[in-house]
Amino acid sequence: MDAIKNVKGIVISKSRDTDELKSLAESLGYEIKKIFIQERKRETPYYIGKGKIDEIKSYVDSNNIEIAFINDSLKPSQWYNLEKILGVDVYDRIRLILEVFADRANRKEAKLQVKLAKLRYEKPFVRELIHRTKEKEKVGFSAGGEYPVADYYEMIKKQMKRIKRALIKIEKERELKKRERRQRGFYLVSIAGYTNAGKSSLLNILTGEKVVIEERLFSTLSTTTSRIKKFKKSVPILLTDTVGFIKDLPHWLIDSFHSTLEEIELADVVIILIDSSDEFDEMKSKALTSIREIEKMKNHPKIIVALNKIDLVEKNDLKNKKKFVEEELEKECIEISIKERINIDKLVEKIYDALSGEINGKIILSAYDKNFISWRYKNTEVNEFEMDGRVRIEIRCNKKMRDVIIGKCTKIGGEVIFNEYGRKD
């Protein structure tokens, strides 16, 4: 999607919390000229009061406004009424987020996920247009052109089925990779948190990856997984960065990106990265959103909260923010600066401390097996190696590798003793 230039827009909201929506629109290149706020709880057919709409209409006409962003989710009828009255494109919060997602999607799976989410979003709005057509109103949907909306609705259903089949195929391919990781005894650590907190930057430092870093919302839409550089051979770790959290997303949209959330749910440890340079209330809101999303999962993993960008924060402010995380959220917390490389080693230590401990074992083989021994050296720490008719290998590994080693050793007629049990397995 090409950058949007010189397109003037407005924001319409029922609350004063408009910073996020404005940032999302500006990240696509829109120029927000004015924010209209009418604090009210009661629903209207126009989202806000008719008098306020007339005021907005006058501003739109006299200032060449081309688009209006609504700081909420609209009902299809509300969207239709607003577009008809204002005479400009109207994007509610979810549609804007989907446009940002579409702009950021690079990999095949991400593009398919975004397309599926956009089609799910469009269905009720197209149904509204079908209803209006039956009432003899002239309608058109920007995504569907001017041809009959009923035909477009059928096309949506067919495309959704096709995309779901393609995503299932990708899911099967990913499952093969996961199985290989489990067989090699890898621990999975995911980096989560609110969008633009520095997740990709942390991944790059710890793994040596070169994920593109951009100062914009949702610059990462696909997960990247790589082995951590500063690792103990006996406790290999794969690190994954994920799509940034954003508050109040509907479940159907979250489900569209289930593979990303699955990386978090299956992780042994999750690092929640928080931008400590945010104002206290904003940091608090983002921390709560991130932790709430993880703790809603069926199998939520261990959590480490990392307050990033401490080089931009005064000491007393940072102290209060850390106190909030540790005392009110009851989470382990470490202050870091990815940019200045402050406390990165301490973060790695905390990750290892949170993982299952290492164990010592002895492998006894009746004969030398080149493939097995090569595999051992690659995936465990070998402390001692002896050959005196039989092969004896003393190793150090993580607990995840225990069953894998037993299975491989048994297959070639060997035996294994792990001293945590004090008996032969």
TATAJO-V768637 format. One record per residue. N is the residue number from 1. RES is the residue in one small letter. SS is DSSP state (2 for helix, 1 for strand, 0 for the rest). PSI is psi in whole degrees, -180 to 180 (NA if undefined). OMEGA is omega as a letter, one per 20 degrees, with the letter a starting at -180 (999 if undefined). Layout:
n->N res->RES ss->SS psi->PSI omega->OMEGA
n->N res->RES ss->SS psi->PSI omega->OMEGA
This chain:
n->1 res->m ss->0 psi->123 omega->a
n->2 res->d ss->0 psi->150 omega->r
n->3 res->a ss->0 psi->138 omega->a
n->4 res->i ss->0 psi->127 omega->a
n->5 res->k ss->0 psi->144 omega->r
n->6 res->n ss->0 psi->25 omega->r
n->7 res->v ss->0 psi->114 omega->a
n->8 res->k ss->1 psi->134 omega->a
n->9 res->g ss->1 psi->168 omega->r
n->10 res->i ss->1 psi->162 omega->r
n->11 res->v ss->1 psi->135 omega->r
n->12 res->i ss->1 psi->128 omega->a
n->13 res->s ss->1 psi->153 omega->r
n->14 res->k ss->0 psi->3 omega->r
n->15 res->s ss->0 psi->165 omega->a
n->16 res->r ss->0 psi->-3 omega->a
n->17 res->d ss->0 psi->78 omega->a
n->18 res->t ss->0 psi->-1 omega->a
n->19 res->d ss->2 psi->-43 omega->a
n->20 res->e ss->2 psi->-47 omega->a
n->21 res->l ss->2 psi->-43 omega->r
n->22 res->k ss->2 psi->-42 omega->r
n->23 res->s ss->2 psi->-40 omega->r
n->24 res->l ss->2 psi->-46 omega->a
n->25 res->a ss->2 psi->-44 omega->a
n->26 res->e ss->2 psi->-28 omega->r
n->27 res->s ss->2 psi->-21 omega->r
n->28 res->l ss->0 psi->-5 omega->r
n->29 res->g ss->0 psi->1 omega->r
n->30 res->y ss->0 psi->149 omega->r
n->31 res->e ss->1 psi->109 omega->a
n->32 res->i ss->1 psi->115 omega->a
n->33 res->k ss->1 psi->-30 omega->a
n->34 res->k ss->1 psi->149 omega->r
n->35 res->i ss->1 psi->123 omega->r
n->36 res->f ss->1 psi->126 omega->a
n->37 res->i ss->1 psi->130 omega->r
n->38 res->q ss->0 psi->103 omega->a
n->39 res->e ss->0 psi->113 omega->r
n->40 res->r ss->0 psi->155 omega->r
n->41 res->k ss->0 psi->-29 omega->a
n->42 res->r ss->0 psi->134 omega->r
n->43 res->e ss->0 psi->147 omega->r
n->44 res->t ss->0 psi->163 omega->r
n->45 res->p ss->0 psi->-12 omega->a
n->46 res->y ss->0 psi->17 omega->a
n->47 res->y ss->0 psi->-52 omega->r
n->48 res->i ss->0 psi->-174 omega->a
n->49 res->g ss->0 psi->150 omega->a
n->50 res->k ss->2 psi->-36 omega->r
n->51 res->g ss->2 psi->-41 omega->r
n->52 res->k ss->2 psi->-37 omega->r
n->53 res->i ss->2 psi->-40 omega->r
n->54 res->d ss->2 psi->-39 omega->r
n->55 res->e ss->2 psi->-44 omega->a
n->56 res->i ss->2 psi->-41 omega->r
n->57 res->k ss->2 psi->-43 omega->r
n->58 res->s ss->2 psi->-42 omega->r
n->59 res->y ss->2 psi->-43 omega->r
n->60 res->v ss->2 psi->-46 omega->a
n->61 res->d ss->2 psi->-36 omega->a
n->62 res->s ss->2 psi->-7 omega->a
n->63 res->n ss->0 psi->16 omega->r
n->64 res->n ss->0 psi->41 omega->r
n->65 res->i ss->0 psi->137 omega->a
n->66 res->e ss->0 psi->-16 omega->a
n->67 res->i ss->1 psi->146 omega->r
n->68 res->a ss->1 psi->131 omega->r
n->69 res->f ss->1 psi->127 omega->a
n->70 res->i ss->1 psi->127 omega->a
n->71 res->n ss->0 psi->53 omega->a
n->72 res->d ss->0 psi->175 omega->r
n->73 res->s ss->0 psi->131 omega->a
n->74 res->l ss->0 psi->147 omega->r
n->75 res->k ss->0 psi->150 omega->r
n->76 res->p ss->2 psi->-38 omega->a
n->77 res->s ss->2 psi->-37 omega->r
n->78 res->q ss->2 psi->-44 omega->r
n->79 res->w ss->2 psi->-46 omega->a
n->80 res->y ss->2 psi->-45 omega->a
n->81 res->n ss->2 psi->-42 omega->a
n->82 res->l ss->2 psi->-44 omega->r
n->83 res->e ss->2 psi->-39 omega->a
n->84 res->k ss->2 psi->-41 omega->a
n->85 res->i ss->2 psi->-47 omega->a
n->86 res->l ss->2 psi->-28 omega->r
n->87 res->g ss->0 psi->21 omega->r
n->88 res->v ss->0 psi->167 omega->r
n->89 res->d ss->1 psi->141 omega->r
n->90 res->v ss->1 psi->121 omega->r
n->91 res->y ss->1 psi->123 omega->r
n->92 res->d ss->1 psi->178 omega->a
n->93 res->r ss->2 psi->-43 omega->a
n->94 res->i ss->2 psi->-42 omega->r
n->95 res->r ss->2 psi->-38 omega->r
n->96 res->l ss->2 psi->-44 omega->r
n->97 res->i ss->2 psi->-41 omega->r
n->98 res->l ss->2 psi->-37 omega->r
n->99 res->e ss->2 psi->-39 omega->r
n->100 res->v ss->2 psi->-45 omega->r
n->101 res->f ss->2 psi->-46 omega->a
n->102 res->a ss->2 psi->-36 omega->r
n->103 res->d ss->2 psi->-30 omega->a
n->104 res->r ss->2 psi->-16 omega->a
n->105 res->a ss->0 psi->123 omega->r
n->106 res->n ss->0 psi->-43 omega->a
n->107 res->r ss->0 psi->159 omega->a
n->108 res->k ss->2 psi->-47 omega->a
n->109 res->e ss->2 psi->-44 omega->a
n->110 res->a ss->2 psi->-41 omega->r
n->111 res->k ss->2 psi->-41 omega->r
n->112 res->l ss->2 psi->-41 omega->r
n->113 res->q ss->2 psi->-43 omega->r
n->114 res->v ss->2 psi->-43 omega->r
n->115 res->k ss->2 psi->-43 omega->r
n->116 res->l ss->2 psi->-43 omega->r
n->117 res->a ss->2 psi->-40 omega->r
n->118 res->k ss->2 psi->-39 omega->r
n->119 res->l ss->2 psi->-40 omega->r
n->120 res->r ss->2 psi->-40 omega->r
n->121 res->y ss->2 psi->-42 omega->a
n->122 res->e ss->2 psi->-29 omega->a
n->123 res->k ss->2 psi->-53 omega->a
n->124 res->p ss->2 psi->-29 omega->r
n->125 res->f ss->2 psi->-37 omega->r
n->126 res->v ss->2 psi->-36 omega->r
n->127 res->r ss->2 psi->-38 omega->r
n->128 res->e ss->2 psi->-40 omega->r
n->129 res->l ss->2 psi->-37 omega->r
n->130 res->i ss->2 psi->-42 omega->r
n->131 res->h ss->2 psi->-43 omega->a
n->132 res->r ss->2 psi->-36 omega->r
n->133 res->t ss->2 psi->-41 omega->r
n->134 res->k ss->2 psi->-25 omega->r
n->135 res->e ss->0 psi->13 omega->r
n->136 res->k ss->0 psi->23 omega->r
n->137 res->e ss->0 psi->145 omega->r
n->138 res->k ss->0 psi->120 omega->a
n->139 res->v ss->0 psi->164 omega->r
n->140 res->g ss->0 psi->147 omega->a
n->141 res->f ss->1 psi->129 omega->a
n->142 res->s ss->0 psi->-35 omega->a
n->143 res->a ss->0 psi->-20 omega->a
n->144 res->g ss->0 psi->2 omega->r
n->145 res->g ss->1 psi->-160 omega->a
n->146 res->e ss->0 psi->-4 omega->a
n->147 res->y ss->0 psi->165 omega->a
n->148 res->p ss->0 psi->131 omega->a
n->149 res->v ss->2 psi->-28 omega->r
n->150 res->a ss->2 psi->-40 omega->r
n->151 res->d ss->2 psi->-40 omega->r
n->152 res->y ss->2 psi->-37 omega->r
n->153 res->y ss->2 psi->-42 omega->r
n->154 res->e ss->2 psi->-37 omega->r
n->155 res->m ss->2 psi->-39 omega->r
n->156 res->i ss->2 psi->-47 omega->a
n->157 res->k ss->2 psi->-42 omega->r
n->158 res->k ss->2 psi->-42 omega->r
n->159 res->q ss->2 psi->-39 omega->r
n->160 res->m ss->2 psi->-42 omega->r
n->161 res->k ss->2 psi->-43 omega->a
n->162 res->r ss->2 psi->-43 omega->a
n->163 res->i ss->2 psi->-40 omega->r
n->164 res->k ss->2 psi->-39 omega->r
n->165 res->r ss->2 psi->-42 omega->a
n->166 res->a ss->2 psi->-38 omega->a
n->167 res->l ss->2 psi->-34 omega->r
n->168 res->i ss->2 psi->-40 omega->r
n->169 res->k ss->2 psi->-44 omega->r
n->170 res->i ss->2 psi->-39 omega->r
n->171 res->e ss->2 psi->-40 omega->r
n->172 res->k ss->2 psi->-40 omega->r
n->173 res->e ss->2 psi->-39 omega->r
n->174 res->r ss->2 psi->-34 omega->r
n->175 res->e ss->2 psi->-35 omega->r
n->176 res->l ss->2 psi->-41 omega->r
n->177 res->k ss->2 psi->-40 omega->r
n->178 res->k ss->2 psi->-40 omega->r
n->179 res->r ss->2 psi->-40 omega->r
n->180 res->e ss->2 psi->-40 omega->r
n->181 res->r ss->2 psi->-44 omega->r
n->182 res->r ss->2 psi->-40 omega->a
n->183 res->q ss->2 psi->-28 omega->r
n->184 res->r ss->0 psi->2 omega->r
n->185 res->g ss->0 psi->24 omega->a
n->186 res->f ss->0 psi->143 omega->r
n->187 res->y ss->1 psi->146 omega->a
n->188 res->l ss->1 psi->124 omega->r
n->189 res->v ss->1 psi->125 omega->r
n->190 res->s ss->1 psi->143 omega->r
n->191 res->i ss->1 psi->118 omega->a
n->192 res->a ss->1 psi->178 omega->r
n->193 res->g ss->1 psi->179 omega->a
n->194 res->y ss->1 psi->153 omega->a
n->195 res->t ss->0 psi->142 omega->r
n->196 res->n ss->0 psi->25 omega->a
n->197 res->a ss->0 psi->-13 omega->r
n->198 res->g ss->0 psi->21 omega->a
n->199 res->k ss->2 psi->-46 omega->a
n->200 res->s ss->2 psi->-35 omega->r
n->201 res->s ss->2 psi->-42 omega->r
n->202 res->l ss->2 psi->-42 omega->r
n->203 res->l ss->2 psi->-45 omega->a
n->204 res->n ss->2 psi->-43 omega->a
n->205 res->i ss->2 psi->-45 omega->a
n->206 res->l ss->2 psi->-23 omega->a
n->207 res->t ss->2 psi->-16 omega->a
n->208 res->g ss->0 psi->7 omega->r
n->209 res->e ss->0 psi->169 omega->r
n->210 res->k ss->0 psi->51 omega->r
n->211 res->v ss->0 psi->134 omega->a
n->212 res->v ss->0 psi->130 omega->r
n->213 res->i ss->0 psi->125 omega->r
n->214 res->e ss->0 psi->141 omega->r
n->215 res->e ss->0 psi->68 omega->r
n->216 res->r ss->0 psi->158 omega->a
n->217 res->l ss->0 psi->140 omega->r
n->218 res->f ss->0 psi->39 omega->r
n->219 res->s ss->0 psi->-23 omega->r
n->220 res->t ss->0 psi->122 omega->r
n->221 res->l ss->0 psi->-16 omega->r
n->222 res->s ss->0 psi->146 omega->r
n->223 res->t ss->0 psi->146 omega->r
n->224 res->t ss->1 psi->130 omega->a
n->225 res->t ss->1 psi->131 omega->a
n->226 res->s ss->1 psi->158 omega->a
n->227 res->r ss->1 psi->136 omega->a
n->228 res->i ss->0 psi->139 omega->a
n->229 res->k ss->0 psi->-46 omega->a
n->230 res->k ss->0 psi->69 omega->a
n->231 res->f ss->0 psi->155 omega->r
n->232 res->k ss->1 psi->133 omega->a
n->233 res->k ss->0 psi->-32 omega->a
n->234 res->s ss->0 psi->-12 omega->r
n->235 res->v ss->1 psi->74 omega->a
n->236 res->p ss->0 psi->137 omega->a
n->237 res->i ss->1 psi->133 omega->r
n->238 res->l ss->1 psi->130 omega->a
n->239 res->l ss->1 psi->134 omega->a
n->240 res->t ss->1 psi->129 omega->r
n->241 res->d ss->1 psi->155 omega->a
n->242 res->t ss->0 psi->170 omega->r
n->243 res->v ss->0 psi->139 omega->a
n->244 res->g ss->0 psi->144 omega->r
n->245 res->f ss->1 psi->156 omega->r
n->246 res->i ss->0 psi->141 omega->a
n->247 res->k ss->0 psi->152 omega->r
n->248 res->d ss->0 psi->38 omega->r
n->249 res->l ss->0 psi->140 omega->r
n->250 res->p ss->0 psi->153 omega->a
n->251 res->h ss->2 psi->-37 omega->a
n->252 res->w ss->2 psi->-31 omega->r
n->253 res->l ss->2 psi->-41 omega->r
n->254 res->i ss->2 psi->-42 omega->r
n->255 res->d ss->2 psi->-30 omega->r
n->256 res->s ss->2 psi->-22 omega->r
n->257 res->f ss->0 psi->39 omega->a
n->258 res->h ss->2 psi->-30 omega->a
n->259 res->s ss->2 psi->-35 omega->r
n->260 res->t ss->2 psi->-47 omega->r
n->261 res->l ss->2 psi->-29 omega->r
n->262 res->e ss->2 psi->-37 omega->r
n->263 res->e ss->2 psi->-33 omega->r
n->264 res->i ss->2 psi->-46 omega->a
n->265 res->e ss->2 psi->-33 omega->a
n->266 res->l ss->0 psi->-4 omega->a
n->267 res->a ss->0 psi->153 omega->r
n->268 res->d ss->0 psi->-34 omega->r
n->269 res->v ss->1 psi->141 omega->r
n->270 res->v ss->1 psi->127 omega->r
n->271 res->i ss->1 psi->116 omega->r
n->272 res->i ss->1 psi->114 omega->a
n->273 res->l ss->1 psi->124 omega->a
n->274 res->i ss->1 psi->136 omega->r
n->275 res->d ss->1 psi->103 omega->a
n->276 res->s ss->0 psi->-11 omega->r
n->277 res->s ss->0 psi->-8 omega->r
n->278 res->d ss->0 psi->157 omega->r
n->279 res->e ss->0 psi->153 omega->a
n->280 res->f ss->2 psi->-48 omega->a
n->281 res->d ss->2 psi->-38 omega->r
n->282 res->e ss->2 psi->-43 omega->r
n->283 res->m ss->2 psi->-42 omega->r
n->284 res->k ss->2 psi->-46 omega->r
n->285 res->s ss->2 psi->-44 omega->a
n->286 res->k ss->2 psi->-40 omega->r
n->287 res->a ss->2 psi->-44 omega->r
n->288 res->l ss->2 psi->-42 omega->r
n->289 res->t ss->2 psi->-47 omega->a
n->290 res->s ss->2 psi->-49 omega->a
n->291 res->i ss->2 psi->-39 omega->r
n->292 res->r ss->2 psi->-42 omega->r
n->293 res->e ss->2 psi->-40 omega->a
n->294 res->i ss->2 psi->-42 omega->a
n->295 res->e ss->2 psi->-13 omega->r
n->296 res->k ss->0 psi->-18 omega->a
n->297 res->m ss->0 psi->153 omega->a
n->298 res->k ss->0 psi->-44 omega->a
n->299 res->n ss->0 psi->72 omega->a
n->300 res->h ss->0 psi->136 omega->a
n->301 res->p ss->0 psi->-179 omega->r
n->302 res->k ss->1 psi->145 omega->a
n->303 res->i ss->1 psi->133 omega->r
n->304 res->i ss->1 psi->126 omega->r
n->305 res->v ss->1 psi->126 omega->r
n->306 res->a ss->1 psi->118 omega->r
n->307 res->l ss->1 psi->107 omega->a
n->308 res->n ss->1 psi->165 omega->r
n->309 res->k ss->0 psi->36 omega->a
n->310 res->i ss->2 psi->-17 omega->r
n->311 res->d ss->2 psi->-13 omega->a
n->312 res->l ss->2 psi->6 omega->a
n->313 res->v ss->0 psi->139 omega->r
n->314 res->e ss->0 psi->152 omega->a
n->315 res->k ss->2 psi->-47 omega->a
n->316 res->n ss->2 psi->-39 omega->r
n->317 res->d ss->2 psi->-45 omega->r
n->318 res->l ss->2 psi->-39 omega->r
n->319 res->k ss->2 psi->-44 omega->a
n->320 res->n ss->2 psi->-38 omega->a
n->321 res->k ss->2 psi->-40 omega->r
n->322 res->k ss->2 psi->-39 omega->r
n->323 res->k ss->2 psi->-41 omega->r
n->324 res->f ss->2 psi->-45 omega->a
n->325 res->v ss->2 psi->-46 omega->a
n->326 res->e ss->2 psi->-37 omega->a
n->327 res->e ss->2 psi->-45 omega->a
n->328 res->e ss->2 psi->-39 omega->r
n->329 res->l ss->0 psi->-14 omega->r
n->330 res->e ss->0 psi->47 omega->r
n->331 res->k ss->0 psi->146 omega->r
n->332 res->e ss->1 psi->138 omega->a
n->333 res->c ss->1 psi->141 omega->r
n->334 res->i ss->1 psi->139 omega->r
n->335 res->e ss->1 psi->131 omega->a
n->336 res->i ss->0 psi->163 omega->r
n->337 res->s ss->1 psi->111 omega->r
n->338 res->i ss->0 psi->-41 omega->a
n->339 res->k ss->0 psi->-43 omega->a
n->340 res->e ss->0 psi->3 omega->r
n->341 res->r ss->0 psi->38 omega->a
n->342 res->i ss->1 psi->127 omega->r
n->343 res->n ss->0 psi->22 omega->r
n->344 res->i ss->2 psi->-42 omega->r
n->345 res->d ss->2 psi->-37 omega->r
n->346 res->k ss->2 psi->-35 omega->r
n->347 res->l ss->2 psi->-43 omega->r
n->348 res->v ss->2 psi->-41 omega->r
n->349 res->e ss->2 psi->-42 omega->r
n->350 res->k ss->2 psi->-36 omega->r
n->351 res->i ss->2 psi->-48 omega->a
n->352 res->y ss->2 psi->-38 omega->r
n->353 res->d ss->2 psi->-31 omega->a
n->354 res->a ss->2 psi->-16 omega->a
n->355 res->l ss->0 psi->165 omega->r
n->356 res->s ss->0 psi->149 omega->a
n->357 res->g ss->0 psi->169 omega->r
n->358 res->e ss->1 psi->157 omega->r
n->359 res->i ss->1 psi->154 omega->r
n->360 res->n ss->1 psi->146 omega->r
n->361 res->g ss->1 psi->165 omega->r
n->362 res->k ss->1 psi->130 omega->r
n->363 res->i ss->1 psi->133 omega->r
n->364 res->i ss->1 psi->121 omega->r
n->365 res->l ss->1 psi->143 omega->r
n->366 res->s ss->0 psi->-22 omega->r
n->367 res->a ss->0 psi->159 omega->r
n->368 res->y ss->0 psi->127 omega->r
n->369 res->d ss->0 psi->105 omega->a
n->370 res->k ss->2 psi->-47 omega->a
n->371 res->n ss->2 psi->-45 omega->a
n->372 res->f ss->2 psi->-45 omega->a
n->373 res->i ss->2 psi->-39 omega->r
n->374 res->s ss->2 psi->-42 omega->r
n->375 res->w ss->2 psi->-40 omega->r
n->376 res->r ss->2 psi->-47 omega->a
n->377 res->y ss->2 psi->-31 omega->a
n->378 res->k ss->2 psi->-30 omega->a
n->379 res->n ss->2 psi->-3 omega->r
n->380 res->t ss->0 psi->168 omega->r
n->381 res->e ss->1 psi->123 omega->r
n->382 res->v ss->1 psi->114 omega->a
n->383 res->n ss->1 psi->-31 omega->a
n->384 res->e ss->1 psi->143 omega->a
n->385 res->f ss->1 psi->124 omega->a
n->386 res->e ss->1 psi->145 omega->r
n->387 res->m ss->1 psi->117 omega->r
n->388 res->d ss->0 psi->56 omega->a
n->389 res->g ss->0 psi->-47 omega->r
n->390 res->r ss->0 psi->163 omega->r
n->391 res->v ss->1 psi->127 omega->r
n->392 res->r ss->1 psi->126 omega->a
n->393 res->i ss->1 psi->122 omega->r
n->394 res->e ss->1 psi->127 omega->a
n->395 res->i ss->1 psi->165 omega->r
n->396 res->r ss->1 psi->127 omega->a
n->397 res->c ss->1 psi->176 omega->r
n->398 res->n ss->1 psi->165 omega->a
n->399 res->k ss->2 psi->-26 omega->r
n->400 res->k ss->2 psi->-31 omega->a
n->401 res->m ss->2 psi->-16 omega->a
n->402 res->r ss->2 psi->-55 omega->a
n->403 res->d ss->2 psi->-32 omega->r
n->404 res->v ss->2 psi->-44 omega->r
n->405 res->i ss->2 psi->-44 omega->r
n->406 res->i ss->2 psi->-45 omega->a
n->407 res->g ss->2 psi->-47 omega->a
n->408 res->k ss->2 psi->-40 omega->a
n->409 res->c ss->2 psi->-43 omega->r
n->410 res->t ss->2 psi->-38 omega->a
n->411 res->k ss->2 psi->-33 omega->a
n->412 res->i ss->0 psi->15 omega->r
n->413 res->g ss->0 psi->19 omega->r
n->414 res->g ss->0 psi->-178 omega->r
n->415 res->e ss->1 psi->156 omega->a
n->416 res->v ss->1 psi->139 omega->r
n->417 res->i ss->1 psi->122 omega->r
n->418 res->f ss->1 psi->126 omega->a
n->419 res->n ss->0 psi->-9 omega->r
n->420 res->e ss->0 psi->-21 omega->r
n->421 res->y ss->0 psi->-21 omega->r
n->422 res->g ss->0 psi->22 omega->r
n->423 res->r ss->1 psi->164 omega->r
n->424 res->k ss->1 psi->136 omega->r
n->425 res->d ss->0 psi->NA omega->999
